[in-house]
Amino acid sequence: MVNEREVKYNEFARFILPVGPVHPALKEPFHLKIIVKREEVLDVELRLGHVHRGIEFLAENRNLIQDIYLTERICGICSHSHTTCFIQALEEVGGLKPSER
């Protein structure tokens, strides 16, 4: 057993603080690895892709109308944004101008 008096605090020690991929403060799952020395952040590593579902591959095998409904299901928080961006991209590629309504 280690005696507490023998353990000395190393003021030059670096600590790794992992955050995620599931954390109550995060809206979407991702993983952060924060390397700190005292109160200074030395490095941050970000890892994404924890909820990759292959939406692009699924969209290749469907028609454009079905893809509209697929884009609504990408994210539960921002489903309207994904659908709007998809429709605007189709209008841009097709050279279409929507009516004023």
ABEGO torsion letter per residue (X at the ends): XBBAAABBBBAABBBBBBBOABBAABABBBBBBBBBBEABBABBBBBBGAABAGAAAAAAABBAAAAAAAAAAABAAAAAAAAAAAAAAAAAAAGBBBBAX
